[in-house]
Amino acid sequence: MTPITYLALGDSYTIGEQVAYPECFPVQAAALLQEKGYQVDKPVIIATTGWTTDELSAGIAVAHITQTYDIVTLLIGVNNQYRGRSVEEYRQEFTVLLRQAIAFAGHRPAHVVVLSIPDWSVTPFAADRDREQIAREIDAYNAVNKAIAVEQQVQYVDITPFTREASKDLSLVAPDGLHPSGKDYHRWALALAPRLEQALR
């Protein structure tokens, strides 16, 4: 059986900033697939804390990806929102990234999954900020990435509601008071794994 290959594209939420490597969502999702009997290679992760859409594009260019992957995930945009970039710019750059992701999946849209952007407005880090405005902006960005995902016929997993539960449960937040904990990433992985399995079937 040829091992399944998995490429994860993103930012701090993909590398699992503040949590141990086995707790980041791509690694947890791969582990869930292995429990189902799939042989899965260690996920290839192209992501860095703080990356915006254009910085992820630059990171992909530097990585010189030459092979195709069985499954590809894309989660990007929170840093565009954080830096006050326009939704229109995000729309254009996200579209390019998603088309690249589809190409990396061997031009099989069903093998690509977009994850929604988490809402960091509920975290302790945002205590002195306009939480309602952050939430509204995150919703606007997610409306865009979901519409593009539908247009490009890829799968979509909305993990934003999970992250909003951190307003009542701080065990869902990492020690920095901003990023998700391994416990929250586990819920993302549980939502993601069936979509990945669907692609593999």
C-alpha positions in Angstrom: 0.0 0.0 0.0 1.5 3.3 -1.1 1.5 5.8 1.9 -0.9 8.7 1.5 0.8 12.1 1.1 -0.6 15.3 2.8 0.3 18.9 2.1 -0.9 21.5 4.7 -0.7 25.2 3.7 -1.2 28.0 6.1 0.1 30.1 9.1 0.4 29.7 12.9 -2.9 27.8 13.0 -1.4 25.1 10.7 1.9 24.7 12.4 0.2 24.7 15.8 1.9 27.7 17.4 2.3 27.1 21.2 1.4 23.4 21.1 3.6 20.3 20.7 4.0 19.1 17.1 1.8 16.0 17.5 -1.1 18.4 18.6 -1.2 20.5 15.4 -4.3 19.8 13.4 -2.6 18.3 10.3 -0.7 15.7 12.4 -3.9 14.9 14.5 -5.9 14.5 11.3 -3.3 12.2 9.8 -3.3 10.1 13.0 -7.1 9.8 12.8 -6.7 8.5 9.3 -4.1 6.0 10.4 -6.6 4.7 13.1 -8.9 4.0 10.2 -6.3 1.8 8.6 -4.7 4.3 6.1 -1.0 4.5 5.8 -0.2 8.3 5.9 3.2 9.9 5.5 4.2 12.7 7.9 2.3 15.8 6.7 4.4 18.3 4.7 3.6 21.7 6.3 4.3 25.0 4.6 3.3 27.6 7.1 4.8 30.2 9.4 3.4 32.2 12.2 2.3 35.6 11.0 2.0 34.8 7.3 -0.5 36.6 5.2 -1.8 35.3 1.8 1.0 36.9 -0.1 3.6 35.6 2.3 2.3 32.1 2.0 2.5 32.5 -1.8 6.2 33.5 -1.4 6.8 30.6 1.0 5.3 28.1 -1.6 7.5 29.6 -4.3 10.6 29.1 -2.1 9.6 25.5 -1.3 9.8 24.5 -5.0 7.0 21.9 -4.8 7.4 19.4 -7.6 5.3 16.5 -6.6 1.5 16.1 -6.2 -0.2 15.1 -3.0 -3.2 12.9 -2.2 -4.7 15.5 0.1 -4.1 19.3 0.6 -5.5 21.6 3.2 -5.5 25.4 3.1 -6.1 27.8 6.0 -5.0 31.4 5.6 -6.2 34.9 6.2 -6.2 35.8 9.9 -3.0 37.9 9.5 -4.6 39.8 6.6 -7.4 40.7 8.9 -5.1 41.5 11.8 -3.0 43.9 9.6 -6.1 45.6 8.3 -5.7 44.4 4.7 -8.8 44.7 2.4 -11.2 41.8 1.9 -10.9 42.4 -1.9 -7.1 41.9 -1.8 -7.7 38.7 0.2 -10.2 37.5 -2.4 -7.7 37.8 -5.2 -4.8 36.3 -3.3 -6.8 33.5 -1.8 -8.2 32.5 -5.2 -4.6 32.2 -6.5 -3.6 30.1 -3.5 -6.6 27.8 -3.8 -5.9 27.2 -7.5 -2.3 26.3 -6.5 -3.6 23.9 -3.8 -5.8 22.2 -6.4 -2.8 21.8 -8.7 -0.7 20.3 -5.9 -3.6 17.8 -5.4 -3.1 16.7 -9.0 -5.9 18.9 -10.2 -8.5 17.0 -8.1 -10.6 19.7 -6.3 -12.3 17.0 -4.1 -8.9 16.3 -2.6 -8.5 19.8 -1.3 -10.1 21.1 1.9 -10.3 24.7 3.0 -10.6 25.4 6.7 -12.3 28.6 7.9 -10.3 31.3 9.8 -10.6 31.0 13.6 -12.1 33.9 15.5 -9.4 35.3 17.9 -11.7 38.0 19.2 -12.9 35.7 22.1 -9.3 35.1 23.4 -7.7 36.8 26.4 -5.2 38.4 23.8 -8.1 40.5 22.4 -9.3 41.8 25.8 -8.4 45.4 25.1 -9.6 45.4 21.4 -12.9 45.8 19.7 -14.1 42.2 19.8 -17.3 42.8 17.8 -15.3 44.4 15.0 -12.8 41.5 14.9 -15.6 39.0 14.7 -17.4 40.9 11.9 -14.2 41.1 9.9 -13.4 37.4 10.4 -17.0 36.6 9.2 -16.4 38.7 6.1 -13.1 36.9 5.3 -14.8 33.6 5.9 -17.6 34.5 3.6 -15.0 35.1 0.9 -13.0 31.9 1.4 -16.2 29.8 1.5 -17.5 31.3 -1.7 -14.2 30.7 -3.5 -14.1 27.1 -2.1 -17.6 26.5 -3.5 -16.7 28.1 -6.8 -13.6 25.9 -7.1 -15.5 22.8 -6.0 -13.3 22.0 -3.1 -14.4 20.8 0.4 -14.9 23.2 3.2 -14.7 22.8 7.0 -16.0 25.6 9.2 -14.0 25.4 12.4 -14.8 29.0 13.5 -17.7 28.0 15.8 -15.3 25.7 17.7 -12.9 28.6 18.3 -15.7 30.9 19.5 -16.4 28.5 22.4 -13.1 29.8 24.0 -15.1 32.7 25.3 -16.5 30.3 27.9 -13.8 27.6 28.0 -10.2 28.7 28.3 -8.9 25.2 28.0 -9.4 25.7 24.3 -6.7 28.4 24.3 -2.9 27.9 24.3 -0.7 29.4 27.0 -0.1 32.6 25.0 -3.8 33.5 25.4 -4.2 33.7 21.6 -3.7 30.5 19.7 -5.9 27.3 20.1 -4.9 24.5 22.4 -4.2 20.9 21.3 -7.7 20.2 22.7 -9.3 22.6 20.2 -7.1 21.4 17.4 -8.4 17.8 18.1 -11.9 19.0 17.4 -10.7 20.5 14.1 -9.0 17.2 13.2 -12.2 15.3 14.0 -14.2 17.5 11.6 -11.5 17.4 9.0 -10.6 13.7 8.9 -14.0 12.5 7.4 -13.5 15.0 4.5 -10.0 13.7 3.9 -11.3 10.1 4.0 -14.0 11.0 1.5 -11.4 12.3 -0.9 -9.3 9.2 -0.5 -12.3 6.9 -1.2 
